[in-house]
């Protein structure tokens, strides 16, 4: 969360206009669980595609998914508030500038369903005040303000963590907090959100913010040459950052920057959030929304993948800089509150419905188990087999003639990895009664297939790019392979958009097989089927290469399931 929040805030604090991206697509990309192939596990060797979304989820990954979901929520909330980020919240009954992605919470507040808290704690002249809690069967949201006194305009204050703990000492693992600066009110406004909810009507909890930290934005000029395909290294030697290595990948459509940062100080891993920025004539160049930040490298580096349109960078001489956040102040005295949270006010507006219908007629791979309607949200729960994400990547809900868009599937219980939830925020003017018709609509079907048993033979491997076209599942797939230095790169792509993409590749079989390491970021259902794997320190001129699995896309495919009445 910290890395994404830092980066987004740096964009938002710019005085230049910030275009609104496709938030539904971003959520769908970032919200999906990282996966690995079951075939590799059976062979005793896990595939290593940390951010590839075309495989299966590894057992025990649920807690990591919660953290990633939390990070996405914070980041998207920040980004959606981009243009009006300095709007004042002078009346703290109206939190709408903060709750743009939490419309259901504002809906509950408008209906006077918030629980007033009004508790404050002050440390070192910084006052944190909890104002209102919104608690129902689906989640808990606590709204707060932070007054830091006379603020240095170059500093950004925040709470890296918020811990919500029940009376029995159990901490909610999915708690997320986000805060932004309210220019007119001259204080910060924020919220804590968790999928945790009281099991009883009321429950005693504690909320702790262990650390309050201030960071500033720093920049370092980069003499990066994207026409040079080799790795380029830069000695940063400041702010806990050692070196930066960048390798450009340029095609006719996109430029991908694959970067790795070595960190020399422990705090930098949580606070630095390095990012390469690009400007043309002083104006920022918009990144494509499929990049990734923060994945660990082979030796613990902080890695980044950033994408740009080739035509955008060809309009002039791009200027590259490394931007990062530097720790300026740190208050380690915890801000702790003892609270009695209640969901009593929400009970009359809560409807629970058992469904138990297949997501797709004639198939038992995924079953819609139940639906929970509260004054803030509607959640639909889907149980799948083998922890696979439901095949229909887009979820809609038709409610009494209205159509609501879901925010992407999430695994809500790490102890039950087969259960996914799809969340729909409740608009202010949506009324739901016991007889209101509700239908779930799934669109854009993605089907996963096992890789072929016969390998593809790569011959005469050298620095010269060589291409093979191989039929996979009836689709023509182009394989391009070449050496860069000591590393073998293997690219896969199909001109047929219904081919979803190749999962991780491997060379050879058995315990001695070589696993291709991912270079690109691949998501099922995103319309981009290009993937690149790298085999580091590859020896030889021939290789028998396999794929763990591949996916096919059916964008027009639709399923409809009546949930109520």
C-alpha positions as CSV (number, residue, x, y, z in Angstrom):
1,X,0.0,0.0,0.0
2,X,2.7,2.5,0.9
3,X,4.5,2.2,-2.4
4,X,1.4,2.7,-4.5
5,X,0.1,5.5,-2.3
6,X,3.4,7.3,-2.4
7,X,3.6,7.2,-6.2
8,X,0.0,8.2,-6.7
9,X,0.3,11.1,-4.3
10,X,3.3,12.4,-6.2
11,X,1.2,12.5,-9.3
12,X,-1.7,14.2,-7.5
13,X,0.4,16.9,-5.9
14,X,1.4,18.1,-9.4
15,X,-0.4,21.2,-10.4
16,X,-0.9,19.9,-13.9
17,X,-4.2,18.3,-15.0
18,X,-4.4,14.6,-14.3
19,X,-6.6,12.6,-16.7
20,X,-9.0,10.1,-15.2
21,X,-8.1,6.6,-16.1
22,X,-10.3,3.5,-16.5
23,X,-10.7,2.6,-12.8
24,X,-12.7,-0.5,-13.5
25,X,-10.0,-1.9,-15.7
26,X,-7.3,-0.9,-13.2
27,X,-9.1,-2.6,-10.3
28,X,-9.6,-5.7,-12.4
29,X,-5.9,-5.8,-13.2
30,X,-4.5,-5.1,-9.8
31,X,-7.2,-6.9,-7.8
32,X,-6.6,-10.3,-9.2
33,X,-4.6,-12.8,-7.2
34,X,-1.1,-13.8,-8.2
35,X,-1.1,-17.4,-9.4
36,X,1.1,-20.4,-10.2
37,X,0.6,-23.5,-12.2
38,X,-0.6,-26.7,-10.6
39,X,1.4,-28.7,-13.1
40,X,4.6,-27.2,-11.8
41,X,3.7,-27.9,-8.2
42,X,2.9,-31.5,-9.0
43,X,6.4,-31.8,-10.5
44,X,7.9,-30.4,-7.4
45,X,8.9,-27.0,-8.8
46,X,6.6,-24.0,-8.6
47,X,6.4,-21.7,-11.6
48,X,7.7,-18.3,-10.8
49,X,5.5,-15.6,-12.3
50,X,4.8,-13.3,-9.4
51,X,2.4,-11.0,-11.3
52,X,1.1,-13.3,-14.0
53,X,-2.6,-13.6,-13.8
54,X,-3.0,-16.5,-16.3
55,X,-2.2,-19.4,-13.9
56,X,-3.6,-20.8,-10.7
57,X,-3.3,-19.4,-7.2
58,X,-0.8,-20.9,-4.9
59,X,-2.1,-22.4,-1.6
60,X,-1.8,-20.1,1.4
61,X,-1.7,-16.9,-0.7
62,X,-4.9,-15.5,0.7
63,X,-3.3,-13.2,3.2
64,X,-1.1,-11.7,0.5
65,X,-4.2,-11.1,-1.6
66,X,-5.8,-9.2,1.3
67,X,-2.7,-6.9,1.5
68,X,-2.7,-6.4,-2.3
69,X,-6.4,-5.6,-2.3
70,X,-5.8,-3.1,0.5
71,X,-3.1,-1.5,-1.5
72,X,-5.3,-1.2,-4.6
73,X,-8.1,0.3,-2.6
74,X,-5.9,3.0,-1.2
75,X,-4.2,3.8,-4.5
76,X,-7.4,3.9,-6.5
77,X,-9.0,6.1,-3.9
78,X,-6.1,8.5,-4.2
79,X,-6.1,8.5,-7.9
80,X,-9.9,8.9,-8.3
81,X,-9.6,12.0,-6.1
82,X,-6.9,13.4,-8.4
83,X,-8.5,16.5,-9.9
84,X,-10.3,17.7,-6.7
85,X,-7.7,16.4,-4.3
86,X,-7.5,19.8,-2.5
87,X,-11.3,20.2,-2.2
88,X,-12.2,21.1,1.4
89,X,-14.3,18.9,3.7
90,X,-15.5,21.7,5.9
91,X,-18.6,19.9,7.0
92,X,-17.7,16.5,8.3
93,X,-21.1,15.1,7.6
94,X,-20.1,15.2,3.9
95,X,-17.0,13.1,3.2
96,X,-17.8,12.7,-0.5
97,X,-14.4,14.2,-1.8
98,X,-12.7,11.4,0.2
99,X,-15.2,8.6,-0.6
100,X,-15.4,8.8,-4.3
101,X,-14.8,5.0,-4.6
102,X,-16.8,4.4,-1.4
103,X,-20.1,5.8,-2.5
104,X,-22.0,3.3,-0.3
105,X,-20.4,4.8,2.8
106,X,-21.5,8.3,1.9
107,X,-25.0,6.8,1.2
108,X,-25.1,5.5,4.8
109,X,-23.9,8.8,6.1
110,X,-26.6,10.7,4.2
111,X,-29.1,8.4,5.9
112,X,-27.7,9.2,9.3
113,X,-26.5,5.7,9.8
114,X,-23.0,6.6,10.9
115,X,-21.9,6.0,14.5
116,X,-20.5,9.1,16.1
117,X,-17.1,8.6,17.8
118,X,-15.4,12.0,18.3
119,X,-12.3,10.7,20.1
120,X,-8.9,12.4,19.8
121,X,-5.3,11.6,20.7
122,X,-2.4,14.0,20.5
123,X,1.3,13.2,20.2
124,X,4.1,15.7,19.6
125,X,1.6,18.4,18.6
126,X,-0.2,16.1,16.1
127,X,-3.9,15.5,16.8
128,X,-5.7,12.5,15.3
129,X,-9.5,12.6,15.7
130,X,-11.9,9.7,14.9
131,X,-15.2,11.2,13.8
132,X,-17.6,8.5,12.5
133,X,-17.8,4.8,12.0
134,X,-19.9,3.0,9.4
135,X,-20.3,-0.7,10.4
136,X,-22.4,-3.3,8.7
137,X,-22.3,-7.0,7.8
138,X,-19.8,-6.4,5.0
139,X,-17.2,-4.0,6.4
140,X,-16.1,-1.4,8.9
141,X,-15.1,2.1,7.8
142,X,-13.8,4.7,10.3
143,X,-13.4,8.4,9.2
144,X,-10.8,10.6,10.7
145,X,-8.9,13.9,10.5
146,X,-5.3,14.6,11.3
147,X,-4.1,18.1,12.4
148,X,-0.3,18.4,12.3
149,X,-0.2,22.1,13.2
150,X,1.9,24.3,10.9
151,X,2.6,22.0,8.0
152,X,5.8,22.1,5.9
153,X,4.3,22.2,2.4
154,X,7.1,19.9,1.2
155,X,6.2,17.2,3.7
156,X,3.5,14.5,3.3
157,X,2.3,13.1,6.6
158,X,0.7,9.7,6.7
159,X,0.1,6.6,8.8
160,X,1.9,3.6,7.2
161,X,-0.3,1.1,9.1
162,X,-3.7,1.0,10.9
163,X,-4.3,-2.0,13.1
164,X,-7.9,-3.0,14.0
165,X,-8.0,-5.5,16.9
166,X,-10.9,-7.3,18.4
167,X,-11.4,-7.9,22.1
168,X,-9.9,-11.4,21.8
169,X,-6.6,-9.9,20.4
170,X,-7.1,-10.9,16.8
171,X,-6.0,-8.3,14.3
172,X,-8.0,-7.7,11.1
173,X,-5.5,-8.6,8.4
174,X,-7.1,-6.6,5.6
175,X,-7.2,-3.2,7.3
176,X,-6.4,-0.3,4.9
177,X,-6.1,3.4,5.6
178,X,-5.8,6.4,3.3
179,X,-5.3,10.1,4.0
180,X,-5.1,13.2,1.9
181,X,-4.4,16.9,2.5
182,X,-7.4,19.2,2.7
183,X,-5.9,22.5,1.6
184,X,-8.8,24.8,2.8
185,X,-9.3,23.1,6.2
186,X,-5.5,22.9,6.6
187,X,-5.6,19.4,7.9
188,X,-5.6,15.8,6.6
189,X,-8.8,13.7,6.1
190,X,-8.7,10.0,5.9
191,X,-10.4,6.7,6.5
192,X,-9.7,3.2,7.7
193,X,-11.5,0.3,6.0
194,X,-11.6,-3.4,6.8
195,X,-13.7,-6.3,5.7
196,X,-13.9,-7.1,9.4
197,X,-17.4,-6.7,11.0
198,X,-18.7,-7.4,14.5
199,X,-20.1,-10.9,14.9
200,X,-22.5,-9.5,17.5
201,X,-24.6,-6.4,17.3
202,X,-21.8,-4.5,19.2
203,X,-18.2,-5.4,19.8
204,X,-15.3,-3.8,21.7
205,X,-12.2,-3.2,19.5
206,X,-9.0,-1.2,19.6
207,X,-7.7,0.9,16.6
208,X,-4.0,1.7,16.6
209,X,-1.8,3.7,14.3
210,X,1.7,2.6,15.3
211,X,3.7,5.2,13.4
212,X,3.1,8.7,12.0
213,X,5.6,9.6,9.3
214,X,6.5,12.5,7.1
215,X,8.2,12.1,3.7
216,X,9.3,14.5,1.0
217,X,9.6,14.0,-2.8
218,X,13.1,13.8,-4.3
219,X,14.2,13.6,-7.9
220,X,17.4,12.5,-9.7
221,X,18.1,13.1,-13.4
222,X,18.6,10.0,-15.5
223,X,20.5,10.1,-18.8
224,X,18.5,7.1,-20.1
225,X,18.7,6.1,-23.7
226,X,15.7,4.1,-24.7
227,X,17.1,3.4,-28.2
228,X,19.8,1.3,-26.5
229,X,18.3,-2.2,-25.7
230,X,21.1,-3.1,-23.2
231,X,20.8,-2.8,-19.5
232,X,21.8,0.7,-18.3
233,X,23.0,1.3,-14.7
234,X,22.9,4.5,-12.7
235,X,24.6,5.2,-9.4
236,X,22.0,7.0,-7.2
237,X,23.7,6.8,-3.8
238,X,21.1,8.8,-1.8
239,X,17.9,8.4,0.1
240,X,18.6,4.7,0.9
241,X,18.9,4.0,-2.8
242,X,22.0,2.4,-4.2
243,X,21.8,1.7,-7.9
244,X,19.2,1.8,-10.6
245,X,19.3,-0.6,-13.6
246,X,17.0,0.0,-16.5
247,X,16.4,-2.1,-19.6
248,X,14.2,-0.7,-22.4
249,X,12.0,-2.9,-24.6
250,X,10.8,-1.0,-27.6
251,X,8.2,-2.1,-30.1
252,X,6.2,-0.3,-32.7
253,X,3.3,0.2,-30.2
254,X,4.8,0.2,-26.7
255,X,7.9,1.1,-24.8
256,X,8.5,-1.0,-21.6
257,X,11.0,0.0,-19.0
258,X,12.1,-2.9,-16.9
259,X,13.9,-1.5,-13.8
260,X,15.5,-2.7,-10.6
261,X,16.6,-0.6,-7.6
262,X,19.0,-1.8,-4.9
263,X,18.1,-0.4,-1.5
264,X,20.8,0.3,1.0
265,X,18.7,1.2,4.1
266,X,15.9,-0.9,5.7
267,X,13.4,2.0,5.9
268,X,13.8,2.7,2.2
269,X,12.0,-0.5,1.3
270,X,8.8,0.8,2.9
271,X,9.1,4.5,2.2
272,X,11.1,5.2,-0.9
273,X,8.6,4.0,-3.5
274,X,11.0,4.8,-6.4
275,X,9.5,5.5,-9.9
276,X,10.9,6.6,-13.2
277,X,9.0,9.7,-14.5
278,X,9.0,10.9,-18.1
279,X,8.3,14.4,-19.4
280,X,8.2,16.0,-22.8
281,X,8.6,19.8,-22.9
282,X,7.9,19.9,-19.2
283,X,4.7,18.0,-19.5
284,X,4.3,14.5,-18.0
285,X,3.9,11.5,-20.4
286,X,1.0,9.4,-19.4
287,X,1.9,5.8,-18.5
288,X,-0.2,2.9,-19.7
289,X,-2.2,1.4,-16.7
290,X,-0.7,-2.1,-16.8
291,X,2.6,-1.5,-15.1
292,X,3.7,-2.9,-11.7
293,X,5.9,-1.6,-8.9
294,X,7.5,-3.2,-5.8
295,X,7.8,-6.8,-6.8
296,X,11.0,-8.3,-5.3
297,X,13.9,-9.1,-7.7
298,X,16.1,-12.1,-7.7
299,X,18.4,-10.5,-5.1
300,X,15.8,-8.5,-3.2
301,X,15.8,-5.5,-5.5
302,X,12.7,-3.3,-5.8
303,X,11.5,-3.8,-9.4
304,X,9.3,-1.8,-11.7
305,X,7.6,-2.3,-15.0
306,X,6.4,0.8,-16.7
307,X,4.7,1.1,-20.1
308,X,4.3,4.0,-22.5
309,X,3.0,4.4,-26.0
310,X,5.8,4.5,-28.5
311,X,4.2,7.3,-30.4
312,X,4.0,9.4,-27.3
313,X,7.7,9.2,-26.6
314,X,8.5,9.8,-30.3
315,X,7.0,13.3,-30.2
316,X,10.2,14.9,-28.8
317,X,13.2,14.3,-26.5
318,X,11.9,12.6,-23.4
319,X,13.4,13.6,-20.1
320,X,13.8,10.8,-17.5
321,X,14.1,11.2,-13.8
322,X,14.0,8.8,-10.8
323,X,11.5,10.1,-8.3
324,X,11.3,8.7,-4.7
325,X,10.1,9.6,-1.2
326,X,12.6,10.4,1.6
327,X,11.8,10.0,5.2
328,X,11.9,13.3,7.0
329,X,10.2,12.7,10.4
330,X,8.9,9.7,12.2
331,X,6.8,9.6,15.4
332,X,6.7,6.1,16.9
333,X,4.4,6.8,19.8
334,X,1.2,4.8,18.9
335,X,-2.2,6.6,18.4
336,X,-4.5,4.1,20.1
337,X,-8.3,4.2,20.5
338,X,-10.7,1.9,22.4
339,X,-14.0,1.7,20.6
340,X,-17.4,0.0,21.0
341,X,-18.5,-0.5,17.4
342,X,-22.1,-1.3,16.6
343,X,-24.0,-2.5,13.5
344,X,-27.4,-2.1,15.1
345,X,-28.4,0.9,12.9
346,X,-27.7,-1.2,9.7
347,X,-29.7,-4.3,10.6
348,X,-33.0,-3.1,9.3
349,X,-31.4,-2.3,5.9
350,X,-29.5,-5.6,5.7
351,X,-30.9,-8.5,3.5
352,X,-29.1,-11.9,3.3
353,X,-30.1,-14.2,0.5
354,X,-29.0,-17.8,-0.1
355,X,-28.6,-18.4,-3.9
356,X,-26.8,-21.7,-4.6
357,X,-27.0,-21.5,-8.4
358,X,-24.3,-22.2,-11.0
359,X,-22.5,-19.2,-12.4
360,X,-22.9,-20.8,-15.8
361,X,-25.8,-23.1,-16.8
362,X,-24.8,-26.7,-17.0
363,X,-21.4,-26.2,-15.2
364,X,-20.5,-26.8,-11.6
365,X,-17.1,-25.2,-11.8
366,X,-18.4,-22.0,-10.0
367,X,-21.5,-21.6,-7.9
368,X,-23.0,-18.3,-6.6
369,X,-23.5,-19.2,-2.9
370,X,-25.2,-16.1,-1.4
371,X,-25.7,-12.4,-1.5
372,X,-25.5,-9.9,1.3
373,X,-27.2,-6.5,0.9
374,X,-26.4,-3.7,3.4
375,X,-27.0,0.0,3.3
376,X,-23.4,0.5,2.0
377,X,-22.7,-2.4,-0.3
378,X,-24.0,-5.4,-2.1
379,X,-21.7,-8.5,-2.1
380,X,-22.1,-11.6,-4.2
381,X,-20.1,-14.6,-3.1
382,X,-18.9,-17.2,-5.6
383,X,-17.4,-20.6,-4.8
384,X,-15.0,-22.1,-7.4
385,X,-13.1,-25.3,-7.8
386,X,-9.3,-25.5,-7.3
387,X,-9.2,-21.8,-6.2
388,X,-9.5,-20.6,-9.7
389,X,-10.9,-17.1,-10.2
390,X,-14.4,-17.2,-11.8
391,X,-14.2,-17.4,-15.5
392,X,-16.3,-14.3,-16.2
393,X,-14.0,-11.4,-15.5
394,X,-16.5,-8.6,-15.6
395,X,-19.4,-8.6,-13.0
396,X,-22.5,-6.5,-13.2
397,X,-25.6,-6.4,-11.1
398,X,-29.0,-5.4,-12.4
399,X,-31.0,-4.1,-9.5
400,X,-34.6,-3.0,-10.1
401,X,-33.7,-1.6,-13.6
402,X,-30.4,-0.1,-12.5
403,X,-27.0,-1.6,-13.5
404,X,-24.1,-1.6,-11.0
405,X,-20.5,-2.3,-11.9
406,X,-18.5,-4.6,-9.6
407,X,-15.0,-3.7,-8.4
408,X,-13.4,-7.1,-9.2
409,X,-13.3,-10.5,-7.5
410,X,-11.6,-10.8,-4.2
411,X,-10.8,-13.7,-1.9
412,X,-12.1,-12.7,1.5
413,X,-11.0,-15.6,3.6
414,X,-7.5,-17.0,3.4
415,X,-8.7,-20.1,5.1
416,X,-11.3,-20.6,2.3
417,X,-9.4,-19.8,-0.9
418,X,-12.2,-21.2,-3.1
419,X,-14.6,-18.4,-2.0
420,X,-14.6,-15.2,-4.0
421,X,-16.6,-12.0,-3.3
422,X,-17.7,-9.4,-5.8
423,X,-18.5,-6.0,-4.3
424,X,-20.9,-3.4,-5.6
425,X,-21.1,0.0,-3.9
426,X,-24.7,1.3,-3.3
427,X,-25.5,4.6,-5.0
428,X,-27.3,7.2,-2.9
429,X,-30.5,6.9,-4.8
430,X,-30.8,3.1,-5.0
431,X,-33.7,1.6,-3.0
432,X,-33.8,-2.2,-2.4
433,X,-36.8,-4.0,-1.1
434,X,-37.4,-7.6,-0.3
435,X,-39.1,-8.0,-3.7
436,X,-36.6,-6.0,-5.8
437,X,-35.5,-8.1,-8.7
438,X,-31.7,-8.6,-8.8
439,X,-29.8,-10.4,-11.5
440,X,-26.0,-11.1,-11.7
441,X,-24.5,-10.6,-15.2
442,X,-21.1,-12.1,-15.9
443,X,-19.2,-11.0,-19.1
444,X,-15.9,-11.6,-20.8
445,X,-15.2,-15.3,-20.3
446,X,-11.6,-16.4,-19.9
447,X,-10.9,-20.2,-20.1
448,X,-7.6,-21.7,-18.9
449,X,-6.1,-24.7,-20.8
450,X,-3.3,-27.0,-20.0
451,X,-0.1,-26.6,-22.0
452,X,0.7,-28.9,-24.8
453,X,2.7,-32.1,-24.0
454,X,5.0,-31.7,-27.0
455,X,7.7,-29.0,-26.7
456,X,8.6,-26.4,-29.2
457,X,12.2,-26.6,-30.4
458,X,14.2,-23.4,-30.4
459,X,17.3,-23.8,-32.6
460,X,20.4,-21.7,-33.5
461,X,19.9,-19.5,-30.4
462,X,21.9,-16.3,-30.8
463,X,21.6,-12.5,-30.5
464,X,19.6,-12.6,-33.8
465,X,15.9,-12.4,-33.2
466,X,14.3,-15.6,-34.6
467,X,10.6,-16.3,-35.0
468,X,8.4,-19.4,-35.1
469,X,4.6,-19.6,-35.6
470,X,3.0,-22.5,-33.8
471,X,-0.7,-23.5,-33.6
472,X,-1.9,-23.6,-30.0
473,X,-5.5,-24.5,-29.4
474,X,-6.2,-23.6,-33.0
475,X,-4.7,-20.1,-32.6
476,X,-1.5,-19.0,-34.4
477,X,1.1,-18.0,-31.7
478,X,4.3,-16.3,-32.7
479,X,7.3,-17.3,-30.6
480,X,10.3,-14.9,-30.8
481,X,13.6,-15.8,-29.1
482,X,17.0,-14.1,-28.9
483,X,20.0,-13.6,-26.6
484,X,20.8,-10.3,-24.8
485,X,24.1,-10.7,-23.1
486,X,24.0,-14.0,-21.2
487,X,20.2,-14.1,-21.0
488,X,17.7,-15.8,-23.3
489,X,14.5,-13.9,-24.0
490,X,11.4,-15.7,-25.2
491,X,8.4,-13.7,-26.4
492,X,4.9,-15.0,-27.2
493,X,2.1,-13.2,-29.0
494,X,-0.9,-13.9,-31.2
495,X,-2.6,-11.6,-33.7
496,X,-5.9,-13.4,-32.8
497,X,-7.3,-11.4,-29.9
498,X,-9.2,-14.4,-28.7
499,X,-6.0,-16.0,-27.7
500,X,-5.5,-14.8,-24.1
501,X,-1.8,-15.5,-23.7
502,X,0.8,-18.0,-22.7
503,X,1.4,-18.7,-19.0
504,X,5.0,-19.2,-17.7
505,X,7.3,-21.2,-19.9
506,X,9.9,-23.8,-18.9
507,X,12.8,-25.5,-20.7
508,X,13.0,-29.2,-20.2
509,X,11.1,-31.5,-17.8
510,X,11.6,-32.9,-14.3
511,X,13.5,-31.5,-11.4
512,X,16.2,-30.0,-13.7
513,X,13.8,-28.0,-15.8
514,X,14.5,-24.3,-16.2
515,X,11.8,-21.9,-15.3
516,X,11.3,-18.8,-17.4
517,X,11.2,-15.6,-15.3
518,X,8.5,-13.1,-16.2
519,X,9.5,-9.8,-17.7
520,X,6.1,-8.5,-18.7
521,X,2.9,-8.1,-16.6
522,X,0.2,-10.4,-17.9
523,X,-3.5,-10.4,-16.8
524,X,-6.2,-12.6,-18.1
525,X,-9.0,-10.8,-19.8
526,X,-7.0,-7.6,-20.4
527,X,-6.9,-8.0,-24.2
528,X,-3.1,-8.1,-24.3
529,X,-1.7,-11.5,-25.0
530,X,2.0,-10.7,-25.3
531,X,4.3,-12.3,-22.7
532,X,8.1,-12.2,-22.3
533,X,10.1,-14.7,-20.2
534,X,13.8,-14.5,-19.6
535,X,16.2,-17.4,-18.9
536,X,19.2,-15.8,-17.1
537,X,22.7,-17.1,-17.8
538,X,21.4,-19.5,-20.5
539,X,24.0,-21.9,-22.0
540,X,23.5,-23.6,-25.3
541,X,22.1,-23.0,-28.8
542,X,19.0,-25.2,-28.6
543,X,16.1,-25.5,-26.2
544,X,12.9,-27.6,-25.9
545,X,10.4,-25.2,-24.4
546,X,7.0,-25.9,-22.9
547,X,4.2,-23.8,-21.5
548,X,2.4,-24.5,-18.2
549,X,-0.9,-23.3,-19.5
550,X,-2.6,-20.7,-21.8
551,X,-5.9,-18.9,-21.8
552,X,-8.5,-18.1,-24.4
553,X,-10.8,-15.1,-24.3
554,X,-14.4,-14.8,-25.2
555,X,-15.3,-11.1,-24.8
556,X,-18.9,-11.4,-26.0
557,X,-19.7,-14.4,-23.8
558,X,-22.4,-13.6,-21.1
559,X,-24.0,-15.4,-18.3
560,X,-27.1,-14.3,-16.3
561,X,-28.2,-15.6,-12.9
562,X,-31.3,-14.4,-11.1
563,X,-30.5,-13.8,-7.5
564,X,-33.8,-12.3,-6.3
565,X,-36.7,-12.8,-5.9
